[in-house]
Amino acid sequence: MATFHHSNPTDRDIRRVLQKLIIILSLGIICVALFYFFTGCCESDLTENSASDRPASDDRNLTFYKDVVTVQDEDGYPGTGEGSTLTPGLETDNTGKDWKATRRLPQALIIGVKKGGTRALLEFLRLHPDIRALGSEPHFFDRHYARGLHWYRSMMPKALDGQVVMEKTPRYFVTVETPGRVHSMSRDVKLIVVVRDPVTRAISDYTQIISKTPHIPAFETLAFKNRTNGEIDSLWSPLWIGLYAQHLERWLAWFPRAQIHLVSGEGLISDPAGELGKVQDFLGLQRIVTDKHFYFNKTKGFPCLKKPEGSSKPHCLGKTKGRTHAPIDPEMIRKLREFYRPHNQRFYQMAGQDFGWQ
């Protein structure tokens, strides 16, 4: 007679329970995976939209107040950023349209000069709804060119069609390789240079240097190879940057004069609305940033930005703006003005504009 072996009922129950647990566990894993997938997509969309509502921050430190966003980027030497203040309500009003916004290579660059007023110009321009500007200095064309245009584009803030994307890196103006590299990106890019009396600019540059490294030699020691005969060290960076004609000539080898707009650093202080009006014209934009946006701070000797709602309380740029310059021997200043005079005259001729520096 055949013998039949029956499984122990207890074993069958255990297997049945284990099978159910495996099925339940598998379904749980699938549900969790789907949950994270969909919530991750939503979070990504929210992050993208949030990023497009403000300029890309890079490595800046942002401190939010009730009425103002204070942006403090690196204020080092040489050629780094300067502190700034933004009024968020006056930036681009594209709420609900950011799904159309894309990251593009810049159509305009503020290429110089250091300590000329580039940070002030950028912050003033960012009041315009059709300007999307990177707040930090990417230094792509002078330091990070090997990273490629894809990386550079990823640094830019998102912009809608018709908006102008721009960035500022003052070191571009004096870097030998930069004009050709910029031309390779776009031969139609618009270039903006803020220039300032080169003697005053050099002293401002030195003042910034000693604020970071207070134990360096005196200005007169660094500026002159021989103080007795007045021989000037024109290769010292604060003085070399002020040889504007030399630097502009290099850019004119790649771009027509009409594509380069020169801003008076002095005019940016005495008549910011006038200088901003000419820049807006140059960029092909409507003159929206006007004198109603500015308030002159007599203590700092510098224009500040009003609140979006029109309050007269100013929002000034960082504490480094309007900083008292280091004291310099008046005789040394006179010799510097003599040194720069022929260079300034040549620059005026190339620019087709007399800036009236002494």
JONOR-V632461 format. One record per residue. N is the residue number from 0. RES is the residue in one small letter. NEAR is the number of other ideal C-beta (glycine too) atoms within 12 Angstrom. D_CENTER is the distance of its C-alpha to the mean C-alpha in Angstrom with 1 decimal. Layout:
<<N:RES:NEAR:D_CENTER> <N:RES:NEAR:D_CENTER>>
This chain:
<<0:m:3:94.4> <1:a:4:90.7> <2:t:5:88.6> <3:f:6:85.4> <4:h:7:82.6> <5:h:9:80.6> <6:s:12:77.1> <7:n:10:77.1> <8:p:10:75.9> <9:t:11:73.7> <10:d:13:71.8> <11:r:13:71.3> <12:d:13:69.9> <13:i:14:67.4> <14:r:15:66.3> <15:r:15:65.9> <16:v:14:63.8> <17:l:14:61.6> <18:q:14:61.1> <19:k:14:60.0> <20:l:14:57.7> <21:i:14:56.1> <22:i:14:55.6> <23:i:14:54.2> <24:l:14:51.8> <25:s:14:50.7> <26:l:14:50.1> <27:g:14:48.1> <28:i:14:45.8> <29:i:14:45.3> <30:c:14:44.5> <31:v:14:42.0> <32:a:14:40.3> <33:l:14:40.2> <34:f:14:38.9> <35:y:15:35.9> <36:f:14:35.3> <37:f:14:35.1> <38:t:14:33.3> <39:g:14:30.7> <40:c:14:30.1> <41:c:14:29.7> <42:e:14:27.3> <43:s:15:25.2> <44:d:16:25.2> <45:l:16:24.3> <46:t:15:21.4> <47:e:21:20.1> <48:n:21:20.6> <49:s:18:19.0> <50:a:25:15.8> <51:s:31:15.8> <52:d:28:16.1> <53:r:29:12.7> <54:p:40:9.2> <55:a:33:9.4> <56:s:26:9.2> <57:d:30:9.8> <58:d:19:11.3> <59:r:28:10.2> <60:n:20:13.3> <61:l:24:13.8> <62:t:17:16.9> <63:f:15:18.5> <64:y:15:20.9> <65:k:15:23.3> <66:d:22:21.5> <67:v:30:18.0> <68:v:30:15.2> <69:t:27:13.9> <70:v:40:10.6> <71:q:26:11.0> <72:d:36:8.9> <73:e:27:10.6> <74:d:31:11.9> <75:g:21:14.1> <76:y:27:15.6> <77:p:30:15.1> <78:g:36:11.6> <79:t:33:9.5> <80:g:40:7.2> <81:e:42:9.0> <82:g:33:10.5> <83:s:44:9.9> <84:t:42:12.3> <85:l:40:12.4> <86:t:35:15.6> <87:p:27:15.9> <88:g:26:19.0> <89:l:31:17.3> <90:e:33:14.9> <91:t:33:16.3> <92:d:19:20.0> <93:n:25:20.8> <94:t:16:22.9> <95:g:12:25.6> <96:k:20:24.0> <97:d:27:21.5> <98:w:15:24.1> <99:k:16:23.5> <100:a:28:19.7> <101:t:21:18.6> <102:r:27:15.6> <103:r:29:15.4> <104:l:31:14.0> <105:p:41:11.7> <106:q:32:14.0> <107:a:41:11.8> <108:l:50:9.5> <109:i:48:8.6> <110:i:50:10.3> <111:g:44:11.4> <112:v:46:12.9> <113:k:46:12.3> <114:k:43:13.8> <115:g:45:14.2> <116:g:44:12.3> <117:t:44:8.8> <118:r:43:7.4> <119:a:42:10.5> <120:l:49:10.3> <121:l:44:7.1> <122:e:46:8.9> <123:f:47:12.1> <124:l:50:11.3> <125:r:42:10.5> <126:l:39:14.1> <127:h:34:15.3> <128:p:25:16.8> <129:d:30:16.3> <130:i:43:12.5> <131:r:41:10.6> <132:a:44:6.8> <133:l:44:4.8> <134:g:41:3.8> <135:s:33:3.8> <136:e:41:4.2> <137:p:41:7.1> <138:h:34:9.3> <139:f:38:11.5> <140:f:42:13.5> <141:d:29:14.3> <142:r:21:14.8> <143:h:21:15.0> <144:y:23:16.6> <145:a:13:19.7> <146:r:16:18.2> <147:g:17:18.5> <148:l:24:17.1> <149:h:13:18.1> <150:w:18:15.8> <151:y:33:12.9> <152:r:25:13.9> <153:s:22:14.3> <154:m:33:10.6> <155:m:36:10.0> <156:p:39:11.0> <157:k:32:14.5> <158:a:37:15.6> <159:l:27:19.0> <160:d:16:20.9> <161:g:22:20.2> <162:q:36:16.6> <163:v:36:14.0> <164:v:38:11.2> <165:m:39:8.2> <166:e:45:5.0> <167:k:48:4.5> <168:t:48:6.5> <169:p:42:9.3> <170:r:36:11.8> <171:y:42:12.3> <172:f:42:14.5> <173:v:35:16.9> <174:t:30:17.2> <175:v:20:20.5> <176:e:20:20.0> <177:t:35:16.7> <178:p:33:18.3> <179:g:19:20.8> <180:r:29:18.6> <181:v:38:16.3> <182:h:23:19.7> <183:s:19:21.0> <184:m:29:18.3> <185:s:24:19.0> <186:r:16:21.1> <187:d:18:20.2> <188:v:35:16.4> <189:k:31:15.6> <190:l:45:14.1> <191:i:47:13.0> <192:v:46:13.7> <193:v:43:13.9> <194:v:48:17.1> <195:r:39:19.1> <196:d:32:22.6> <197:p:41:22.4> <198:v:35:24.8> <199:t:31:22.9> <200:r:38:19.6> <201:a:41:21.5> <202:i:35:23.0> <203:s:35:19.7> <204:d:40:18.4> <205:y:40:21.7> <206:t:29:21.6> <207:q:35:18.4> <208:i:31:20.1> <209:i:25:23.3> <210:s:23:21.6> <211:k:18:20.8> <212:t:15:23.9> <213:p:13:26.5> <214:h:9:29.4> <215:i:19:28.3> <216:p:18:30.6> <217:a:20:30.6> <218:f:31:28.5> <219:e:29:31.7> <220:t:17:32.6> <221:l:29:29.5> <222:a:37:29.2> <223:f:27:32.9> <224:k:19:34.9> <225:n:13:38.0> <226:r:21:37.9> <227:t:10:41.5> <228:n:9:41.2> <229:g:21:37.6> <230:e:14:36.3> <231:i:32:32.5> <232:d:23:30.4> <233:s:23:28.0> <234:l:16:26.5> <235:w:27:25.2> <236:s:26:21.4> <237:p:38:20.9> <238:l:33:23.6> <239:w:30:22.8> <240:i:38:19.3> <241:g:44:21.2> <242:l:32:23.4> <243:y:42:21.5> <244:a:27:24.4> <245:q:27:24.5> <246:h:38:20.9> <247:l:35:21.1> <248:e:23:24.4> <249:r:28:22.9> <250:w:38:20.5> <251:l:26:23.5> <252:a:19:25.4> <253:w:26:23.3> <254:f:29:22.1> <255:p:16:24.2> <256:r:20:23.6> <257:a:13:23.3> <258:q:27:20.1> <259:i:38:18.4> <260:h:37:17.7> <261:l:42:17.9> <262:v:42:16.8> <263:s:32:18.9> <264:g:37:17.2> <265:e:26:20.5> <266:g:29:20.8> <267:l:38:17.5> <268:i:32:19.4> <269:s:18:22.8> <270:d:21:22.2> <271:p:39:18.8> <272:a:28:20.3> <273:g:24:21.9> <274:e:36:18.8> <275:l:41:16.9> <276:g:28:20.1> <277:k:26:20.1> <278:v:41:16.5> <279:q:31:17.6> <280:d:17:20.7> <281:f:28:19.0> <282:l:37:17.1> <283:g:19:20.5> <284:l:27:19.7> <285:q:16:22.0> <286:r:23:21.6> <287:i:25:20.8> <288:v:36:18.6> <289:t:20:21.5> <290:d:19:23.0> <291:k:20:24.0> <292:h:33:20.5> <293:f:34:20.6> <294:y:25:22.6> <295:f:23:23.2> <296:n:23:23.5> <297:k:12:26.4> <298:t:14:26.1> <299:k:22:22.6> <300:g:18:23.1> <301:f:33:19.8> <302:p:36:19.2> <303:c:33:18.3> <304:l:44:17.8> <305:k:32:20.9> <306:k:25:21.5> <307:p:22:21.6> <308:e:14:25.4> <309:g:15:25.7> <310:s:18:26.6> <311:s:16:26.5> <312:k:18:25.1> <313:p:25:21.7> <314:h:37:18.4> <315:c:32:17.1> <316:l:41:13.9> <317:g:30:14.4> <318:k:19:17.6> <319:t:31:16.4> <320:k:34:16.2> <321:g:25:19.7> <322:r:24:20.8> <323:t:16:24.2> <324:h:24:24.2> <325:a:28:26.5> <326:p:15:30.0> <327:i:28:30.7> <328:d:19:34.2> <329:p:13:34.7> <330:e:15:36.6> <331:m:28:33.8> <332:i:28:31.5> <333:r:16:34.2> <334:k:26:34.4> <335:l:38:30.7> <336:r:26:30.9> <337:e:17:33.9> <338:f:28:32.0> <339:y:36:29.0> <340:r:21:31.3> <341:p:16:32.2> <342:h:32:28.7> <343:n:33:27.5> <344:q:17:30.4> <345:r:18:29.6> <346:f:32:26.0> <347:y:22:27.4> <348:q:19:29.7> <349:m:27:27.1> <350:a:27:24.8> <351:g:15:27.8> <352:q:23:26.7> <353:d:15:27.9> <354:f:32:25.4> <355:g:16:28.3> <356:w:27:27.3> <357:q:16:30.5>>
